[in-house]
Amino acid sequence: MGSTLQLIGQRLRQARQSVGYTQEEVSQKLGITRDDLSLFESGRKSPPISLLRKLAKLYGVFVSYFYGIDKLEGEGFTLLLEKAKELSLPPETISQLQRFTFLCGEIAKLRQKLGIPKPEIPQAVDSKNLVEFLESKGIPVIRMPLDKNLFSAMVYDENSGACILVNSGCSNLNQLVACEYAHILQGEKVHLNVAKANPTPQSKNSMPVSKVLWELVLTALKQELISTSYAGDVLGISPMEVEEALLQRF
């Protein structure tokens, strides 16, 4: 039990520091005392699962990360988060980028479990509906409501391939995806399109919208390669909603 608490505490501290929150900021956001947070991070007190879920959302990680199951691997992911810090983006934005990198990593792992090869980068594209075209080729385009500081981003990792992130609150999604895909074609590892004006959010739903991601998760779940709770963790929905999606899909 002691070693498990130590691991959870270490991961809690690492996740908080990776996005740039102080203990005081976290305690204020979640309505807990700084002393309790310090006890959790030092491995001297066990945090309730309900709090772990809130912390995971705040830091942009999966709950399973706190138990040592998930860990970001890949040069591209590291470079993206380093670039975000170089640009002095706020913790809220870095947290969203961290969630994006975790989703990209999960896509790579699911492909491996399902025996699906990393998709090739198509040189000729359908510019009229680029999102649909890229996802039909296996290139994830993850749409999430992002902080006002960020319009879009991309990361290319040798193991995971290319992934694109766009702010679902923006109306010009096709244009943003085209911009990020151009950087992929140029052989860049990462790119951040930092907003100069505030996009108008169209939805408060934090669920990542990517056909590639959903198909991989539901297929892996149907083949019993992952659990319902883990699928919900990845998709940002409840286990019951996962079951409903699985019934609708198959």
PLY file of the C-alpha trace (Angstrom):
ply
format ascii 1.0
element vertex 250
property float x
property float y
property float z
element edge 249
property int vertex1
property int vertex2
end_header
0.00 0.00 0.00
2.83 2.33 0.90
4.55 1.94 -2.46
1.25 2.57 -4.28
0.67 5.78 -2.33
4.23 6.87 -3.05
3.70 6.29 -6.77
0.39 8.16 -6.79
1.97 11.04 -4.88
4.91 11.21 -7.26
2.66 11.21 -10.31
0.37 13.85 -8.78
3.35 16.13 -8.22
4.80 15.49 -11.68
1.47 16.14 -13.42
0.95 19.40 -11.53
4.48 20.63 -12.22
4.33 19.65 -15.89
1.49 22.12 -16.53
2.84 24.80 -14.20
0.29 24.96 -11.40
1.33 25.76 -7.85
-0.13 23.82 -4.93
-1.98 26.95 -3.86
-3.59 27.35 -7.30
-4.74 23.72 -7.36
-6.15 23.88 -3.84
-8.15 27.00 -4.75
-9.48 25.54 -8.00
-10.62 22.27 -6.43
-11.66 23.52 -3.01
-9.19 21.45 -1.00
-6.59 22.58 1.49
-2.98 22.98 0.46
-2.00 20.77 3.41
-4.15 17.92 2.06
-2.68 18.32 -1.42
0.80 18.23 0.06
-0.07 15.03 1.93
-1.40 13.45 -1.27
1.72 14.42 -3.23
4.06 13.14 -0.54
2.32 9.76 -0.47
1.24 10.14 3.15
-2.49 10.24 2.44
-4.68 8.41 -0.07
-6.74 10.72 -2.31
-10.33 9.65 -3.05
-11.04 8.53 -6.61
-13.45 11.44 -7.08
-10.59 13.85 -6.41
-8.23 11.92 -8.70
-10.75 12.38 -11.51
-10.83 16.14 -10.90
-7.04 16.31 -10.75
-6.72 14.29 -13.95
-9.06 16.70 -15.74
-7.20 19.71 -14.36
-3.79 18.37 -15.41
-4.86 16.92 -18.76
-3.96 13.30 -17.98
-5.80 10.00 -17.55
-6.67 8.78 -14.04
-4.64 5.66 -14.82
-1.55 7.87 -15.11
-1.57 8.34 -11.34
-1.30 4.56 -10.88
1.72 4.29 -13.16
-0.14 2.74 -16.09
0.35 5.58 -18.57
3.40 7.66 -19.24
4.09 10.04 -22.09
6.67 8.55 -24.44
8.04 10.07 -27.62
10.19 12.99 -28.65
7.33 14.83 -30.37
5.20 14.95 -27.21
8.08 16.30 -25.15
8.90 18.94 -27.76
5.28 20.13 -27.94
5.00 20.71 -24.19
8.44 22.35 -24.08
7.42 24.73 -26.87
4.22 25.63 -25.02
6.27 26.55 -21.95
8.72 28.56 -24.07
5.76 30.59 -25.32
4.73 31.16 -21.68
1.28 29.72 -22.26
-0.82 29.48 -19.06
-1.29 26.21 -17.17
-4.86 25.86 -18.50
-3.57 25.78 -22.08
-0.65 23.48 -21.29
-3.09 21.12 -19.57
-5.17 20.94 -22.75
-2.06 20.26 -24.81
-1.04 17.56 -22.36
-4.46 15.93 -22.74
-3.94 16.06 -26.52
-0.56 14.33 -26.27
-2.02 11.63 -24.00
-4.78 11.00 -26.56
-2.19 10.76 -29.35
-0.20 8.26 -27.29
-3.34 6.25 -26.61
-4.15 6.12 -30.32
-0.67 4.69 -30.97
-1.11 2.05 -28.25
-4.55 1.03 -29.50
-3.22 0.65 -33.04
-0.50 -1.61 -31.71
-3.00 -3.73 -29.76
-5.28 -4.03 -32.78
-2.45 -4.70 -35.24
-3.11 -1.50 -37.22
0.01 0.07 -38.81
0.89 3.72 -38.43
-0.88 5.59 -41.29
1.12 7.08 -44.13
1.06 10.83 -44.70
-0.94 11.47 -47.91
0.65 14.08 -50.14
-2.48 14.80 -52.18
-5.49 15.80 -50.11
-9.14 16.77 -50.44
-9.05 20.41 -49.37
-12.83 20.83 -49.34
-13.36 18.65 -46.28
-9.89 18.12 -44.94
-10.98 16.88 -41.51
-13.07 14.04 -42.94
-10.42 13.19 -45.54
-7.53 12.98 -43.07
-9.49 10.91 -40.58
-10.49 8.51 -43.38
-6.74 8.02 -43.89
-6.17 7.38 -40.17
-4.78 10.83 -39.29
-6.52 11.91 -36.04
-8.01 15.40 -35.99
-8.98 15.99 -32.37
-11.47 18.81 -31.85
-11.69 20.20 -28.33
-12.83 23.51 -26.81
-9.48 25.10 -26.04
-8.32 28.04 -24.00
-8.43 31.42 -25.76
-4.65 31.33 -26.22
-4.61 28.49 -28.74
-6.26 27.90 -32.11
-4.58 24.67 -33.22
-1.52 22.45 -32.90
0.16 19.44 -34.43
2.65 16.83 -33.32
4.52 14.21 -35.30
6.17 11.36 -33.46
7.99 8.45 -35.08
5.96 5.89 -33.13
2.57 7.65 -33.14
2.61 9.37 -36.50
0.84 12.67 -37.07
-1.96 14.10 -34.89
-3.75 17.43 -35.22
-5.56 19.45 -32.55
-8.04 22.23 -33.34
-10.16 24.52 -31.21
-13.77 23.42 -31.68
-14.84 26.94 -30.78
-13.48 28.28 -34.06
-15.59 28.43 -37.21
-12.70 28.02 -39.68
-11.74 24.45 -38.71
-10.84 23.42 -42.25
-8.43 26.33 -42.57
-6.81 25.57 -39.23
-6.38 21.89 -40.12
-4.88 22.88 -43.49
-2.36 25.10 -41.69
-1.29 22.30 -39.34
-1.15 19.72 -42.13
1.14 21.99 -44.13
3.59 21.92 -41.22
3.37 18.11 -41.17
4.19 17.96 -44.90
7.17 20.24 -44.27
8.58 17.62 -41.92
8.11 19.57 -38.69
7.79 17.71 -35.39
5.53 20.19 -33.61
3.64 23.41 -34.27
1.48 25.68 -32.14
-0.90 28.22 -33.64
-1.17 30.72 -30.80
-4.31 32.84 -30.95
-4.06 36.60 -31.32
-7.80 37.03 -30.80
-10.25 35.16 -28.63
-12.20 32.45 -30.48
-15.86 32.23 -29.60
-16.60 28.88 -27.94
-19.46 27.00 -29.57
-19.71 24.18 -27.03
-18.83 23.50 -23.42
-18.45 19.79 -24.14
-14.86 18.77 -23.32
-15.20 15.41 -25.06
-12.51 14.94 -27.77
-14.13 14.59 -31.18
-12.09 12.39 -33.51
-13.48 9.56 -35.59
-10.10 7.80 -35.52
-9.94 7.90 -31.72
-13.54 6.73 -31.24
-13.18 3.84 -33.70
-9.97 2.61 -32.08
-11.36 2.82 -28.54
-14.67 1.10 -29.34
-12.99 -1.63 -31.42
-10.47 -2.33 -28.66
-13.30 -2.41 -26.13
-15.35 -4.84 -28.25
-12.31 -7.13 -28.45
-11.92 -6.80 -24.65
-8.45 -5.31 -24.98
-9.39 -2.42 -22.68
-11.98 -1.94 -19.95
-15.12 0.18 -20.09
-13.80 2.46 -17.35
-10.53 2.97 -19.21
-12.41 3.72 -22.45
-14.45 6.33 -20.56
-11.24 7.82 -19.18
-9.84 8.23 -22.69
-13.03 9.56 -24.27
-13.96 11.77 -21.31
-17.39 10.20 -20.81
-19.03 7.93 -18.24
-18.85 4.09 -18.46
-22.61 4.07 -19.10
-22.16 6.41 -22.08
-19.37 4.14 -23.33
-21.70 1.14 -23.22
-24.36 3.09 -25.11
-21.84 4.13 -27.77
-20.66 0.54 -28.11
-24.23 -0.71 -28.64
-24.87 1.96 -31.27
-21.59 1.22 -33.07
-21.86 -2.57 -33.17
0 1
1 2
2 3
3 4
4 5
5 6
6 7
7 8
8 9
9 10
10 11
11 12
12 13
13 14
14 15
15 16
16 17
17 18
18 19
19 20
20 21
21 22
22 23
23 24
24 25
25 26
26 27
27 28
28 29
29 30
30 31
31 32
32 33
33 34
34 35
35 36
36 37
37 38
38 39
39 40
40 41
41 42
42 43
43 44
44 45
45 46
46 47
47 48
48 49
49 50
50 51
51 52
52 53
53 54
54 55
55 56
56 57
57 58
58 59
59 60
60 61
61 62
62 63
63 64
64 65
65 66
66 67
67 68
68 69
69 70
70 71
71 72
72 73
73 74
74 75
75 76
76 77
77 78
78 79
79 80
80 81
81 82
82 83
83 84
84 85
85 86
86 87
87 88
88 89
89 90
90 91
91 92
92 93
93 94
94 95
95 96
96 97
97 98
98 99
99 100
100 101
101 102
102 103
103 104
104 105
105 106
106 107
107 108
108 109
109 110
110 111
111 112
112 113
113 114
114 115
115 116
116 117
117 118
118 119
119 120
120 121
121 122
122 123
123 124
124 125
125 126
126 127
127 128
128 129
129 130
130 131
131 132
132 133
133 134
134 135
135 136
136 137
137 138
138 139
139 140
140 141
141 142
142 143
143 144
144 145
145 146
146 147
147 148
148 149
149 150
150 151
151 152
152 153
153 154
154 155
155 156
156 157
157 158
158 159
159 160
160 161
161 162
162 163
163 164
164 165
165 166
166 167
167 168
168 169
169 170
170 171
171 172
172 173
173 174
174 175
175 176
176 177
177 178
178 179
179 180
180 181
181 182
182 183
183 184
184 185
185 186
186 187
187 188
188 189
189 190
190 191
191 192
192 193
193 194
194 195
195 196
196 197
197 198
198 199
199 200
200 201
201 202
202 203
203 204
204 205
205 206
206 207
207 208
208 209
209 210
210 211
211 212
212 213
213 214
214 215
215 216
216 217
217 218
218 219
219 220
220 221
221 222
222 223
223 224
224 225
225 226
226 227
227 228
228 229
229 230
230 231
231 232
232 233
233 234
234 235
235 236
236 237
237 238
238 239
239 240
240 241
241 242
242 243
243 244
244 245
245 246
246 247
247 248
248 249
